[in-house]
């Protein structure tokens, strides 16, 4: 893989920085239990992660033979999920292998770093602090701050604006088509990690500028232009 010239790295949270699926599955199952429904396997919930809480809750409600959820049930379930997740957020989430070392290497290189996530700020800030990675980032852009969720490019464009780089000077690092499609639309480069959450899609189906095993490997692929 050829080196990618960039002044900034825009890094996804769920599935790229942190394995958050255990907490999300626990919150989903606590919500389903209140509704008198059977729990879902953690692996099933993993495939619901990537497009925000509302998407995850709807997929959980409509899993199996449940059929479409009416709006009143959906709204109530979203509210209950938010309460459960606020309590569980960060309890079992952990950085993936190579994340801390990779972030440290990127900072030492002089790259500007932004965390870009479809989570909302209410859940993002405490999670990054608890996991010990918040200090590496120059800014954090959440879906409620950007006014849109990936794959909409707005979240990446806002990150570039905040850290003072052009989209063409930024490389997105993510785990899914949401990251890849949003990065392309914004005019950024894109590297994908092979772990994480892809809503059941195969990695080779997603167009990217390369696949890196870890964030540490991603750091070695990025070069700041002279």
Protein Blocks (a to p, Z undefined) as FASTA:
>chain_A
ZZdddfbdcddfehplpccklmmmmmmmmmmmmnopacddfklmmmmgonajklmmmmmm
mgcjlopadfklmmmmmmmmmmmmmmmgoklgccdehklmmmmmmmmnopacddddfbdf
klmmmmmmmnopmmmpmbdcdfklnopacfbfklmmmmmmmnopafklpccddfbfklmm
mmmmnopacdddfehjeehpafklpccfbdcfblklmmmmpccdZZ
